[in-house]
């Protein structure tokens, strides 16, 4: 419900307003409190001076979708119980998105979602699972 009420704000605006509110008030902020603080901040720091997030990158959203599907398939459908190296896998995803951004900039015909899915699968197979530590 909070996200629905705060849908018009960037995550950075919500985070900053919530931190400010929590610092000076006794109770957890309501959406109206966060909206009011975000509006006040916007008035004191005009949007031209605020650092807003970059627009979403096409290939990053594609690889994020593939990664989520991979995690769901691995844990739920396949019942995989081993710990995965999430940091290594996430770094590989980010590198893959950057690679496809470059391909698209160069108008390379290989910059397709199907090609990304193929390369994504190859990357995930190359990264070993973490070894379980003894207690």
C-alpha positions in Angstrom: 0.0 0.0 0.0 2.9 2.3 0.7 4.3 1.8 -2.8 1.0 2.5 -4.3 0.6 5.8 -2.4 4.2 6.8 -3.1 4.3 5.7 -6.8 4.9 9.2 -8.1 8.3 9.5 -6.3 11.7 8.1 -7.2 13.1 5.6 -4.7 15.8 8.1 -3.7 13.1 10.7 -2.8 11.3 8.1 -0.6 14.5 7.0 1.1 15.6 10.5 1.9 12.2 11.6 3.2 11.8 8.5 5.3 15.3 9.0 6.8 14.6 12.6 7.6 11.2 11.8 9.1 12.6 8.9 11.3 15.4 11.1 12.5 13.1 13.8 13.9 9.8 12.0 14.8 8.8 9.3 17.2 6.6 7.1 15.0 7.0 5.4 11.6 6.0 7.8 8.8 2.7 7.5 6.9 2.7 7.9 3.1 1.4 11.4 3.5 4.3 12.3 5.8 6.8 11.1 3.2 5.0 12.9 0.3 5.0 16.1 2.3 8.7 15.9 3.1 9.6 15.0 -0.5 7.6 18.0 -1.7 9.3 20.3 0.7 12.7 18.9 -0.4 11.8 19.5 -4.0 10.9 23.1 -3.2 14.2 23.8 -1.4 16.3 21.8 -3.9 14.8 22.4 -7.4 14.7 19.3 -9.7 17.5 20.7 -11.8 19.8 20.3 -8.8 18.6 16.9 -7.7 20.3 13.8 -9.0 17.6 11.6 -10.5 18.2 8.1 -11.5 19.2 7.4 -15.1 16.4 6.1 -17.4 16.1 2.3 -17.3 18.4 0.5 -19.7 16.7 -1.9 -22.0 19.2 -4.8 -21.7 19.4 -4.4 -17.9 15.7 -5.0 -17.6 16.0 -8.0 -19.9 18.8 -9.6 -17.9 17.0 -8.8 -14.7 14.0 -10.7 -15.9 16.2 -13.6 -17.0 17.9 -13.7 -13.6 14.6 -13.7 -11.7 13.3 -16.5 -13.8 16.6 -18.4 -13.3 16.3 -18.1 -9.5 12.7 -19.2 -9.4 13.4 -22.2 -11.7 16.4 -23.2 -9.7 14.9 -23.0 -6.2 11.3 -23.9 -6.8 10.9 -26.0 -9.9 14.2 -27.8 -9.8 14.3 -28.0 -5.9 18.0 -27.0 -5.9 19.3 -26.7 -2.3 22.9 -25.7 -2.8 23.9 -22.1 -2.1 24.5 -20.1 -5.2 27.2 -17.5 -5.5 24.7 -14.6 -5.9 27.4 -11.9 -6.1 29.2 -13.6 -9.0 26.0 -14.3 -10.8 24.8 -10.8 -10.4 28.1 -9.3 -11.6 27.9 -11.6 -14.7 24.4 -10.3 -15.4 25.5 -6.7 -15.2 28.5 -7.4 -17.5 26.1 -9.1 -19.9 23.7 -6.1 -19.9 26.7 -3.7 -20.6 27.9 -6.0 -23.4 24.4 -5.9 -25.1 24.2 -2.1 -24.6 27.4 -1.9 -26.6 26.2 -4.3 -29.3 23.0 -2.3 -29.7 25.0 1.0 -29.9 27.0 -0.6 -32.8 23.8 -1.8 -34.5 25.0 -5.4 -34.2 22.3 -7.8 -35.3 23.3 -10.2 -32.5 21.6 -7.7 -30.0 18.4 -9.7 -29.6 16.6 -11.1 -26.5 17.0 -14.6 -27.8 20.8 -14.2 -28.1 20.9 -12.7 -24.6 19.0 -15.6 -23.2 21.5 -18.0 -24.8 24.5 -16.2 -23.4 22.8 -15.8 -20.0 22.3 -19.6 -19.8 26.0 -20.2 -20.7 27.1 -17.7 -18.1 25.0 -19.3 -15.3 26.4 -22.7 -16.1 30.0 -21.5 -15.9 29.6 -20.0 -12.4 30.1 -22.7 -9.7 27.8 -23.0 -6.7 29.2 -22.1 -3.3 30.5 -25.0 -1.1 28.5 -25.5 2.0 30.4 -24.6 5.1 30.6 -27.1 8.0 28.9 -25.8 11.2 
